[in-house]
Amino acid sequence: MKVGDEFRTNPLSTKPGGDTVRVVFNTGNVREYDKVKYPEAFIEKCFEMDSTIINAAIILESGKKSFVFERAEWEKRKYDDFGGPNRSLGI
């Protein structure tokens, strides 16, 4: 399901340009967000806000996935070697 502009909260998301991000939930539901200007930051925020997301991908114009971000990998990188927040991720 493509998420319409009226449901987007970032004003940049209504302006042309940017990437498409496909988010997959543990229910099998899929949402696509177009015009995402900072896709990695957008995906990180999605993972922070919704624990039912299992992965997210940046989709190329050809429709192929360019990068897939898995929740399990994100959870591992979320903390540094000492169990504290990983500051290199901006957390």
C-alpha positions as a Markdown table, in Angstrom:
| # | Residue | x | y | z |
|---|---|---|---|---|
| 1 | Met | 0.0 | 0.0 | 0.0 |
| 2 | Lys | 1.4 | 3.4 | -0.9 |
| 3 | Val | 1.1 | 5.9 | 1.9 |
| 4 | Gly | -0.6 | 9.1 | 0.7 |
| 5 | Asp | 0.8 | 12.6 | 1.2 |
| 6 | Glu | -2.0 | 13.4 | 3.6 |
| 7 | Phe | -0.7 | 10.9 | 6.0 |
| 8 | Arg | 2.9 | 12.1 | 5.9 |
| 9 | Thr | 4.3 | 14.3 | 8.8 |
| 10 | Asn | 7.5 | 15.7 | 7.3 |
| 11 | Pro | 6.9 | 18.7 | 4.9 |
| 12 | Leu | 9.7 | 17.5 | 2.7 |
| 13 | Ser | 7.7 | 14.3 | 2.0 |
| 14 | Thr | 5.3 | 16.2 | -0.2 |
| 15 | Lys | 8.0 | 17.8 | -2.4 |
| 16 | Pro | 9.2 | 15.9 | -5.5 |
| 17 | Gly | 12.4 | 14.0 | -5.4 |
| 18 | Gly | 13.9 | 11.5 | -3.0 |
| 19 | Asp | 13.7 | 7.7 | -2.7 |
| 20 | Thr | 11.0 | 5.2 | -2.1 |
| 21 | Val | 11.1 | 3.1 | 1.1 |
| 22 | Arg | 9.2 | -0.1 | 1.4 |
| 23 | Val | 8.4 | -1.2 | 5.0 |
| 24 | Val | 7.4 | -4.8 | 5.8 |
| 25 | Phe | 5.5 | -5.6 | 9.1 |
| 26 | Asn | 5.4 | -8.9 | 10.9 |
| 27 | Thr | 1.7 | -9.3 | 9.8 |
| 28 | Gly | 2.8 | -9.3 | 6.2 |
| 29 | Asn | 1.5 | -5.8 | 5.5 |
| 30 | Val | 3.7 | -3.6 | 3.3 |
| 31 | Arg | 3.7 | 0.2 | 3.1 |
| 32 | Glu | 5.6 | 2.2 | 0.6 |
| 33 | Tyr | 6.6 | 5.8 | 1.2 |
| 34 | Asp | 7.8 | 7.8 | -1.7 |
| 35 | Lys | 9.7 | 11.1 | -1.8 |
| 36 | Val | 11.8 | 10.2 | 1.2 |
| 37 | Lys | 14.8 | 12.6 | 1.2 |
| 38 | Tyr | 16.9 | 10.9 | 3.9 |
| 39 | Pro | 16.0 | 7.2 | 3.6 |
| 40 | Glu | 18.4 | 5.7 | 6.1 |
| 41 | Ala | 17.3 | 8.2 | 8.8 |
| 42 | Phe | 13.7 | 7.5 | 7.9 |
| 43 | Ile | 14.1 | 3.8 | 8.3 |
| 44 | Glu | 15.9 | 4.2 | 11.6 |
| 45 | Lys | 13.0 | 6.3 | 12.9 |
| 46 | Cys | 10.5 | 3.7 | 11.7 |
| 47 | Phe | 12.3 | 0.9 | 13.6 |
| 48 | Glu | 12.4 | 3.1 | 16.7 |
| 49 | Met | 8.7 | 3.9 | 16.5 |
| 50 | Asp | 7.2 | 0.5 | 15.6 |
| 51 | Ser | 8.5 | -2.8 | 16.9 |
| 52 | Thr | 6.3 | -4.8 | 14.4 |
| 53 | Ile | 8.5 | -3.8 | 11.4 |
| 54 | Ile | 10.7 | -6.7 | 10.4 |
| 55 | Asn | 12.5 | -5.0 | 7.5 |
| 56 | Ala | 12.7 | -1.9 | 5.3 |
| 57 | Ala | 14.2 | -1.4 | 1.9 |
| 58 | Ile | 15.2 | 1.5 | -0.3 |
| 59 | Ile | 13.7 | 0.8 | -3.7 |
| 60 | Leu | 15.4 | 1.9 | -6.9 |
| 61 | Glu | 13.5 | 3.5 | -9.8 |
| 62 | Ser | 13.6 | 0.2 | -11.6 |
| 63 | Gly | 11.6 | -1.4 | -8.8 |
| 64 | Lys | 14.6 | -3.4 | -7.5 |
| 65 | Lys | 15.7 | -3.2 | -3.9 |
| 66 | Ser | 18.9 | -1.4 | -3.4 |
| 67 | Phe | 19.4 | -1.8 | 0.4 |
| 68 | Val | 17.4 | -3.9 | 2.8 |
| 69 | Phe | 17.6 | -3.1 | 6.5 |
| 70 | Glu | 16.6 | -6.0 | 8.8 |
| 71 | Arg | 15.3 | -5.2 | 12.4 |
| 72 | Ala | 17.6 | -7.9 | 13.9 |
| 73 | Glu | 20.7 | -6.3 | 12.4 |
| 74 | Trp | 19.5 | -2.8 | 13.5 |
| 75 | Glu | 18.9 | -4.0 | 17.0 |
| 76 | Lys | 22.5 | -5.5 | 17.2 |
| 77 | Arg | 24.0 | -2.2 | 16.0 |
| 78 | Lys | 21.9 | -0.1 | 18.3 |
| 79 | Tyr | 24.2 | -0.7 | 21.2 |
| 80 | Asp | 28.0 | -0.4 | 21.5 |
| 81 | Asp | 30.3 | -3.2 | 22.8 |
| 82 | Phe | 29.7 | -2.0 | 26.4 |
| 83 | Gly | 25.9 | -2.1 | 26.2 |
| 84 | Gly | 25.5 | 1.6 | 25.9 |
| 85 | Pro | 23.9 | 3.6 | 23.0 |
| 86 | Asn | 25.9 | 3.5 | 19.8 |
| 87 | Arg | 26.6 | 7.2 | 19.3 |
| 88 | Ser | 27.9 | 6.6 | 15.7 |
| 89 | Leu | 24.3 | 5.8 | 14.7 |
| 90 | Gly | 23.0 | 9.0 | 16.2 |
| 91 | Ile | 21.1 | 7.2 | 19.0 |
